Amino acid sequence: MMDSTDVLQRWWIDVGLSELMSRAAQRGAERRLDSGGDGDLVG
């Protein structure tokens, strides 16, 4: 049987990573809008 703290740690790591990724993507999009605004989407 798995330790409950181990499960919690893995859950927090997964949630934290997804949160970081979404924030980074959001920040990157905002930076693109601020820096150019020419409407070109690369990638």
PyMOL commands that set and color helices and strands:
alter all, ss='L'
color gray80, all
select helices_A, chain A and resi 4-35
alter helices_A, ss='H'
color red, helices_A
deselect
rebuild
show_as cartoon
